């Protein structure tokens, strides 16, 4: 009897638990924001000077209306309204437009569409391709040498329509030959179209006394090499003092040699010759 009562109690508890689970409401789903038509990202393509349009799908599975704030980043994104209220259990397709200005260079550009609501923020990638000819062009400008430290300063400018990964080679020629020779190497930066970057190339051991011509050669995949030159004169005080000492020593040695030759000539009797006039003879009549 006791065992049967125990089994009956367990069955009753299990039935009550199953009933409670069945009666519990399903977990609330979170709202979502994604490109329309289920795409992984928003993709727009067109020429410079055009206005391109797309839409963002915001789904509200909740039982209450959802207010969403919209913003663009990295691209000129415009919405009809920055704040949109999505009714309960509804999906709203929110249109937006991207204005491609006339001076936008051809190539691939990236941006982001952000949606914020109920303490959450979702980001949707925006891929923008501007049609037009692709040109890789790089220049190196404003090259100068800090004659106190030897540091080389220069500016790289992306003059083309594609993103560039620059390289740099450095060479310096002095009066007696090459004083600096660094082969081409990749620089830790990328340049977008129209972007410029001012950099410093260290030269910890420049010559102490020399006049040099420095040549910087910049390159990038697909772009022709660009070269810029500058002149620099190095004259440290210790080197100047040493050079002056050598010149004085050389001058003193020359004077000593002249005096020595003069003394040697006087000892051997060699000196200026004088001519003694002779009496003339003749017959008288």
PyMOL commands that set and color helices and strands:
alter all, ss='L'
color gray80, all
select helices_A, chain A and resi 2-23+36-38+237-267
alter helices_A, ss='H'
color red, helices_A
select strands_A, chain A and resi 32-35+42-47+51-60+66-73+77-79+83-86+90-99+107-117+120-131+138-145+152-158+167-174+177-186+196-201+209-220+223-235
alter strands_A, ss='S'
color yellow, strands_A
deselect
rebuild
show_as cartoon
